[in-house]
Amino acid sequence: MKITLVKKVFADGSPCKKCGEVEQKMRDAGQLEQIDQTVIAYEADPQSEGMLLAAQHSVDRAPFFIVERDNEPAEVYTVYFKFVKDVLNQKTTEDEEIQEIMNDVDLDFL
């Protein structure tokens, strides 16, 4: 299995807020070691690897995860807690999932 994390960087060079929050949650939980590749979607460069991956997978917000398993189509996760539960097989609470969905105002669109 290969896991790619795609984060966004704004045209002014600043990172997206939600990307930083998710990355910090992963760091605190010891999950970053399970990420095989981190790719940046540069807002100012539509040809950047992250922007191309977003277009390829029809994703319009960041951060997101691409999970590739042998002989299976890639799966894309735009909700961190769903990714944690489904891919990393770690427990999440319903409250955490609801809070993330309700706080999607911090999501950055690509």
C-alpha positions, 0 to 999 in steps of 0.5 A: 500500500502507498499513501500520498498526502497532498497539501496546498500552498497559497500563491503567497507561499503560506500553507493552508490552515487545514493542511497544517492542522491535519499534519499536526494531528498526524504528528501528535498521533504518530501517523506521519510515519505511515505516509509514503509521500507528501506532495504540494499543490501550489496554487500559483502553479496549476502544473505542480504535482499536487494540482495535477493529482487533484485534477486527476482524482477530481478533488477540489479541496486540501488536504487529501490522501490518495491510497493505492493498493495492489491491483485496486483503483486508488482511493481518495480521502478528503476527511482526515478521520475517515482516512484514519479509521478506514486506512490506518485502522485506528479508532475515531469518535463520532464526535471527532468526525462530526466536528471535522465535517462541521469545521470544513469552513477551514478547508482550502479549495484547490 
